[in-house]
Structures are given as structure tokens and as C-alpha cells.
Amino acid sequence: MEEIVKEFIKTFRSETSQKDTEHILFHGCWDWHSSVHGHWALLESAHLVKDNENLVWVSERLQSKNMEKEIRYLRDHPEFEMPYGRAWYLRLMMRLEQITGFGNYKCLVQEIALDLREWIENSMRDPSISEYKNPSWALIQLHDWGIHFEDHDMVKWVIEKTKENFMSPKISMDLDREGKGEFFSLWGLQTYLIYTVLGADELSKWLEEDYNLDVVKDLNTDHHLAINASRAWGFHCAYLATSDPNWKMAYDEHVQASIDLHPVWKNDRKAYAHWVPQFTLYALLMKHYE
């Protein structure tokens, strides 16, 4: 794993250094949300392989006064990056404190978390919602942030909403192979949410017996390039819940399929480099931190 992570670091550093937008800090990686998870990916990967140069570089950026300006921008633009980008932002800031100990903006980030919670409360709550507006991803990150911030009410609220709105309808895994191609596996997200919030027993009961666990080979659009990585998120949770080696095999095969994209696509910024390796890293880290 260390070798591919070091390759990814080159991409993460290059992408987060770009000047693609007018944002004061998150200006690379083509767009704001990709820059947020680009910084998360560089932070995580540099920490993982003990790359001190890149860890210091990204940590100093995230601890700078420019972060206050990014937070102010989110306050002043309440619909901006709801819910997808803000969910990634919670993951980034949680891991920044866990890795470096820096928590100066923790209370300000909590305000962003509360705004995200309110947005979900007032929006449709359905695991089948497509792509950026899908609330499953945001609930996962709100749950983890709530534990980190010791906001027990937030955690309780996520548990209640998951039970009420996200156990059904059961998303078909076959959707991952259809249409224009989601960048998220909606089945993978639903599985990941149930495992994270409700635990192994609930997920084990929820899972069905007959799935097509083969790697998705027909990638329908640029957005579809990350489908195998996000399917792997769900497969890993299913393995942890059941200990069934078929889930582990599927996870391994999907992660490898995602890794295999890198030498082919790494120079294509628009389609791949600004975002897909970050999804693959997320899948790799799920196994590393289990």
C-alpha cells in the first residue's frame, strides 16, 4: 500500500497547489469540494507514510488565518456546497485535529456541522438521491464529527434519521452499472451509513444474500471512474459486519481496480487527478484503520 500512497501524494500535492478558483485556501483541484478532499487526502496520506515535508505543508495551510476566511465564506453563503462539500469539510477538520492536535477552529466548525444538520432536517431524506445532494454521505460525516466534538445530541439525531429514513428503500447494487454512472455507489453509501451509525448487527440483518460482486468494468462517464472505490467502502463494511470472505475478496478486487486507473489517468486533471485518487485512498484507509 505504501508505494501507491506515495504515488497518490504527488497527485494530491500538485492538485491542491493549483489555482483553479478564487477561493483563498481551497483553490485547487478544479473546484471547492475537490480541494477540500484533496487537502484531506494529502493530510491523511502524508501522515500514513510519514512524509513530514508534505504533512507540514498541508498542516500549515489548514492552520493558517486563511481558514477563517473560508469559514466566513461558508457562513455568508448558506447554500454553498450543501451537503456534499461541507460533509467533506467536517472529515478534513476532524482529521486535522486528530493528526496534528490543532483544534483552534473546532467551535467554528461545529457551527458548520449544525447548519448541515438543519439543511438535512429540512430536505428530502432518501438514500436514492443522486450524487452531490445524497444525504447518506453527510450523515456519515455528521455522525463521526458528532462523536469527535462530543455532541451527543447530534449523534442521537443521526441515529434516529438513519433508522427512520435510510434503511429503506434498499438501493440495488446493480444501479452501479447503469445509466450515466454515479460517482458514488448509492448501495455502498447506504451500507456504509448503516454500519457506521447502527452497527454490525443491523447491517448484517439488512444485507441480502445474492449480489453481483464483480468489478464494474464499463465506466460510462468521467464521474463513473470512482465507482469501484466507493463500492469498496460498502464491501469493507459488509465484511466487518459478517466476516464473510466473499466481501473481503470483493473489497480487494475493487480497490485494485481503482488503483489500476492511476497510471493510465493520472495526467488527466479534469476527469481523474483532481478527485478520483482521493476516493481510492478513502477505501484503502478503511482497511488500515479497522
C-alpha positions, -999 to +999 in steps of 0.1 A: +000+000+000+028+024+008+040+026-028+007+036-043+001+061-015+034+078-023+023+080-059-010+095-049+008+121-027+024+135-058-010+140-074-026+154-042+002+180-037+001+190-074-037+194-074-040+213-041-014+237-054-033+247-085-051+280-089-085+268-103-108+291-084-108+324-065-111+308-030-085+319-006-074+284+006-093+257-013-085+270-048-070+239-064-084+205-076-108+221-101-135+231-075-140+238-038-152+204-026-125+186-045-099+209-030-113+201+005-110+164+000-077+170-018-063+186+014-078+158+034-061+132+012-027+149+014-030+152+051-040+115+055-015+101+031+014+121+043+006+111+079+003+074+069+037+071+052+054+096+075+061+121+047+070+150+070+075+176+042+040+172+028+025+168+063+040+201+074+030+219+041-007+208+043-010+213+080+003+248+079-022+257+052-050+243+072-039+261+104-035+295+087-057+325+090-070+318+055-091+290+071-110+317+090-118+333+057-131+300+042-153+295+073-166+330+069-174+323+033-195+293+043-213+314+069-221+341+043-232+316+016-255+292+034-264+271+004-229+267-009-217+231-011-247+217+008-245+189+017-216+172-001-187+197+002-195+206+038-195+169+048-160+165+034-150+197+053-161+181+086-140+150+078-110+172+070-112+193+101-118+163+123-087+145+110-066+177+112-072+178+149-067+141+154-035+140+134-019+173+145-037+183+177-048+216+161-083+225+172-084+262+171-114+263+147-133+235+163-162+256+176-165+274+143-166+240+125-193+229+149-215+258+136-210+244+101-220+210+113-252+224+129-260+242+097-256+209+078-278+191+102-305+218+098-302+215+060-308+178+061-337+182+086-354+205+061-346+185+029-356+152+014-341+123+033-338+093+009-308+070+002-316+070-035-309+107-041-283+112-067-247+124-064-239+157-046-273+160-029-272+125-014-277+129+023-262+095+033-226+108+029-234+139+050-249+118+078-219+096+080-196+126+084-220+143+109-220+111+130-182+110+131-180+147+137-206+145+165-185+118+182-154+138+178-170+170+192-188+151+219-221+164+206-243+135+219-274+152+206-260+152+171-251+115+173-285+107+186-302+127+158-282+109+131-291+075+146-328+085+146-328+098+110-309+067+098-335+044+113-364+065+101-353+073+065-322+053+054-330+016+060-353+017+030-357+017+002-329-008-002-307+005-031-299-020-057-262-027-062-270-031-099-275+006-102-237+010-101-236-005-136-264+015-152-271+049-167-246+077-170-228+064-140-228+078-104-195+088-088-209+073-056-222+038-053-255+045-037-256+010-024-221+014-010-231+047+008-262+032+023-243+002+035-215+024+050-241+046+067-259+017+083-227+001+096-213+034+109-244+046+126-263+014+136-235-012+138-226-046+125-257-065+137-281-041+120-261-042+088-258-080+088-296-083+091-301-057+063-278-073+038-293-096+012-278-130+001-274-126-037-253-097-051-232-094-082-198-085-066-178-083-098-158-052-105-175-026-127-156-027-160-178-005-182-171+030-169-198+051-185-186+087-178-157+105-161-178+106-130-180+068-131-142+065-126-146+064-088-174+038-087-153+009-078-137+028-049-170+038-034-184+003-038-154-009-018-165+013+011-196-007+013-179-041+008-155-034+036-184-026+060-202-058+049-171-078+056-167-063+091-203-070+098-204-106+086-168-119+084-178-134+050-146-137+029-166-130-003-170-094+009-133-091+016-124-105-018-148-081-035-132-052-015-097-062-025-106-066-062-124-032-063-096-014-046-071-029-070-093-019-100-094+017-087-056+017-081-051+004-117-067+036-130-038+057-117-010+051-143-035+054-171-054+085-159-030+104-136-022+132-161-059+139-169-067+166-143-103+172-154-115+136-155-094+119-128-065+136-110-084+163-091-107+138-073-106+100-081-074+090-062-089+106-031-118+081-032-094+053-036-074+065-006-105+066+014-111+029+006-075+020+015-077+038+048-109+020+058-089-012+059-059+004+075-079+019+104-103-010+110 
